Structure formats: C-alpha cells, structure tokens
Amino acid sequence: MVSLFTTDYNEILDDPEINLIVELIDDADEAYKIVTTAFKKKKSVVSANKKLIAEHLAELIFLQQEHDVSFLYEAAVCGSIPIIRNLEEYYDNDLLQSISGIVNGSTNYILTKIGEGLTYKEALLQAQQLGFAESNPKLDVEGIDAVNKLTILLAHAYGVVSKPGDLIHIGITRLQGADAGYAKEKNYEIKLTAQTIKLSNGKVAAFVLPQFIKNDSQLFNVKNEYNGVVIESKLADKQFLYGKGAGRYPTSSAVISDISALTYDYRYEYKKISRQEQYVLTHNYFLRVYVSFNDWAEVDRRDFEQVFEFHSTEERQYITGLIQVDKLRNVKWFNDPSVSIILLPQAVIEKEDVETRALKKVSLHLAGVN
Amino acid sequence: MVSLFTTDYNEILDDPEINLIVELIDDADEAYKIVTTAFKKKKSVVSANKKLIAEHLAELIFLQQEHDVSFLYEAAVCGSIPIIRNLEEYYDNDLLQSISGIVNGSTNYILTKIGEGLTYKEALLQAQQLGFAESNPKLDVEGIDAVNKLTILLAHAYGVVSKPGDLIHIGITRLQGADAGYAKEKNYEIKLTAQTIKLSNGKVAAFVLPQFIKNDSQLFNVKNEYNGVVIESKLADKQFLYGKGAGRYPTSSAVISDISALTYDYRYEYKKISRQEQYVLTHNYFLRVYVSFNDWAEVDRRDFEQVFEFHSTEERQYITGLIQVDKLRNVKWFNDPSVSIILLPQAVIEKEDVETRALKKVSLHLAGVN
C-alpha cells in the first residue's frame, strides 16, 4: 500500500492494486521506462508524451498488444481536439484522403505575431513571456514537435508506422521579413502545417513545412496558440476540427476523456495497421514551393522540375516552382539556414499530373504554340 | 432468400440472414414501422431520419435496449460531422458546458444570401433551385428540422430525453430587411442556432432561435450550406467542428462510418441517461433578445425584465432587452409572424445573475449613484 503522494514512480508501478498510470512528465526517456514497465505489469497507461510515443511507436504498439493493456494518448496531438479518437473510430475506412493541420500552438502564435508585423525574435520572446513557448523552444520552432505529432497521426490515419526522422520537416526559424511581405502582398497567412495525403497510386505523402494559406482554407483563421485540423474524405469533403492545442486545461480535458474511456475498456485497435493492403510512405511526388534566399549562388534553378516565377531585389531573391520531393530532401540548400522554403497553396502535385503536363508542353511546343 | 433489389421492405425484414438494415427513406411514419420491426427481429439499424428519431426518441432507446440491437444515426445530425459519436465517447463526462450549432444547411444558405443582399423570398428560391431546400421548405425554415436535431443532441449531450415540442423554437421566416440592416450595421451575421447550455443550477436550457453572431465566434464564418458546432467544455474551452451538413455524399459518409462501427458491435450507450443525478430541462432563465415589429401596440415593453434600447422609424421599431424564457413563450407576440425575435450575442443570462444585477441596481440607486 503506497501513500497517496510519492516522488518514486516505482512505488506506483509495484503496487498491484493500481491498474492505470497517467504519465504526464516532460522527460521522454524516463517516461519510456515508466510506460513500458507499466505495460509489463499489466497496467494501462494514459499519456500526453508525443516525443515518447512518436520515437517508440512500433515498440509501444507491440508491447500494449503483447501485454493486453490499453494505451491512450489523445492529449499528445492537438491537445483537447479529439483527432486520434476520430481517426480510429469515425474515419476508419478507406475514404480518408488527407489531413492538414496546425498542430503546434507555440509556432502558430509566433507566426500570427509575425503576420501582425513583429520580427521572428520579438514574436518568439512574446510567446515565451506568455508561456506558449519553452525557454528552449528548439523542439517547437524547428518543427520537431509537429513531426512527432504527424508520426502519431500517420499511424491512426493510414496505419503507416514510421519514425519522425522518416518525414521531411522544416520549422519556422528560417522565415524572413521578405517572406512575410510576400504573404501580405498575396493576402496569405504563413502557417506551419503537418500534412499527410493519400496519393492516387495508394502511397502516402507526409511532411511538416511552412505553407502560404489562402483565405478559402479553414486554417487561415486559426490564430495565436490555437490548433486546427482539416480532414478530407472522399464523400464528406472537408471537415474541420478546431480548439486549444496545448496548455494544462486542454491537456487535462483530453486526459480525463481517455481515463473515462478506460472505464469501459476502450483501446485503440490500430485497425489500419492490420489491413491487407498496407499503405506505404513515399517521397516520390512533387511540391509547389516558394524558395527565398540571399544570393543566386545558393539555389540552383535546375533543381526544379518547373519554375513558375523568379524575383530579384537587392536584399532577397525568390523562386516559385515545382520540385520533386526526393530531390528537395537532397539539395544542399534544403538545410541551409539562410534559405526559406515555404509551400504554395495546393502544394502537392502527383507524379502522373506532372508527366501529363510535361507531355502537353512538348506537344504544344511541337505545334508551335509554345 | 430475397433477390438483391426489392420494393417491399417486408422481404428484407423477414429475411433471417439479414442482420442490419440501413433506413434512408423520407417518410418518417413508414420509417418508424421499418425501424421498430427491425428491432423486434433482432436486426440493428442505421438511420438518418432525424424526424423519426426525435419524435420517438424515448421509445427507440427503450426498444433497442430491450431487443439488444444497435441503432446508429450519425447522419441525422450535421451530416458528415461526427457530433453524436463525439458526445457519446469523448465529451462523455460532466465537463460539457454548452453546444451551439448551425445544424440546418438550407436555412444557413438562405441567411447567407440575405446577408449578401437578397430578400428572403429570392434567397429561398435560389436555395430551392440549387437543391438545398425542399419544394416544401416548412420543416427547414420554421426551425423544425433544427429542433429535431437538437432533441437528439440533448439526449447524447446531457441525457435529457425530450420531445421536439418541449423546446422553444423560431425559424427564419419572420426576418425582415430591417433586421438584416441592423446586423450589417453592427457587423453581425444572422444565423439560425440550436443551443443547449448547462446552467449553474445544474439544469439545462435548450432552444432553436435566430441569433446575431459576432466575428469572434467560429460560427460567424459558417456560410452557405455548411454546418458548424461549437462545443464548450470546462477544461478544453471552445472546440469547433465544421463540415457539410447535408446532401447525399456527406450523409453517405456518416452512414458508412456507422456501418463500419457495427462490424465491431459498436452501440450508443446513452451513459448520461443512466447517470445518478439526471439533468432536467428548464425554461427558467433569461435571454438577451432583439425584437422588431411594425407597431408599438404589438409588443409590450413591460414583458421585458430589462430594456437596453428601443428604436423607432416610420417602417419598423425594435427593442433590445432581457426577457425571462417562460415569459417569452407565453407573450402573444411570440407567435406573431410580423414580429422578429433574434438573440443578441452572449444571449443566455442565468436567473442568479439577473437577481444580483437587480440588487446592485437597487443599492446603486439607494447610494444615489444612479
């Protein structure tokens, strides 16, 4: 029998009368020990630790099934928004086309303030002062937190169990005043989006990248520390879920719902992982991107499948164009902190569409039309 | 053995090999026969028939439990938006504070067009031409469809099993150009809202009424035939679900999810109906309303607990003020087609707040301040 409070988690893990552990600590390595030990001791676990879950997803799915326990973690993605539960239970069939979300409140707060005229540094400082960003905000601003969440979403949306490192991601640290100016001129908002899309070849694209959002998207109005997710399905078209993505109260709300679900033995079934024709992650598709940089030497135009536009001023240059994603991951400017890479609206173009377009171009050229 | 197509529903009901009936007909009386017979024959049912469900809710809940079958009807409320499933499974605890939704696509389309400058008649005609409104649009424009949906939501949100006739409702037929003008002047949108709110005395308010919506509400941007629901919970604050509310594809989407859920024996548990302290419907609270009319003889100012403002022109007069809801239901102008009744933003005021305010007023008066 343990007393009601303890600072030694083993006291809880060793107590045979406890059958549920709620794990809400910051340290993902310690959390890993707690969660896996709990499973082995036949205790179910509720967690909000997206880093732990994303990095050990395959093992945690295996262990919970091996030990016949439930592992719920709604609070790990978009705080109070019930996105995992809905992907598991409601969008559980093959009609799901895509998910596009703002899943990180800190970066969204910073981007909102940049849109209002602050510099990146001023906005970050304000976010830290208000408690929306950690004193070490690296996980947030480099897009790592978002990619962890996307890893979790991918498993529940398409049954794709991946590692965060498998997904390409760029955060918001490279954005410059000129990029915000471009957005303003076009009446776009810049948002850090986590996206996964089922391509027509049945493979799945997934990435975390900043994107210019038009005002016809529900994501346009997701401001400050809020989160929002657009779910597209073949029949229902676009649906939108919106709410507070982080903070202790929204997190508690999701945790309480998970605990409540355990009273009737709810568990994630990961149905899509065990379906016959499994979805596979691909990087073989194209993205419509805007790339800005200081010097033409930094970015080679020949890396693009197609260039739509290029623009040059004394301070900053940009290209907009179409680029193959495997190519994008390997160009030297992909990791260059002085180069901004931002998706254009309707960013994903399938390989087939590009080939058709190229053929059309050739035939138009032959016909002398250009 | 029946053939795959039949126009006689008894062939299906009598076939012992069929264990699930999907009922998607228009006629609520015939649907009642089909659904209740199916239950008696131990067949589960998926339905989208809000009229049938709302009018026979208590009996249908009883029968499905008596015959140990599942009855799912996600498509009946907000089409593709998984609102019932989320109320059942995710917002299943006592933290749910309120639901406020645009649940009828036809009226929302008409109101959007009125906001763009069409008259009610022109907007209705356009909605009919586009197939968003029935040739007999009475159920929609008088708010009856919305009140049917609210009856269903009430059962899943708070375990309150009521009849549509228990809930007060006004549709959009009485709105006039002057009301649209008032909205424009204040930068409001007029929306037909279905709302249910848990008051601090633990009782539940529920109504369908037009409301002026400010641009700080997520409902402000729900336009045309779309539906949207704001769910407020004590910890998660406001969440918002948005999507297509009607039409064959969104309906199909919800129906397919229900069928899919039946493959793992899902059923609504109506947990909140069997909780110990049951919630009760009340009309003993106050609403902040705008009331417009042609002649001062029509509306008695003494019906209001408090008058904020009155305004008079040659064509049309209006009062804004606070009115007790039981009083509102019984004033003669409540059913007068020439009187518009529209909620102001933040419409619901609890009895206690009014009393405190009245006391404050008295004490301020005694102190000679006002």
Interface residues (C-beta under 8 A of the other chain):
Chain A: E74 G79 S80 I81 P82 R85 N86 E89 Y90 Y91 D92 N93 L95 Q218 N221 S233 K234 L235 A236 D237 K238 Q239 F240 L241 Y242 G243 K244 Y249 P250 S252 S253 A254 I256 S257 S260 A261 Y264 Y266 E269
Chain B: E74 G79 S80 I81 P82 R85 N86 E89 Y90 Y91 D92 N93 L95 Q218 N221 S233 K234 L235 A236 D237 K238 Q239 F240 L241 Y242 G243 K244 Y249 P250 S252 S253 A254 I256 S257 S260 A261 Y264 Y266 E269
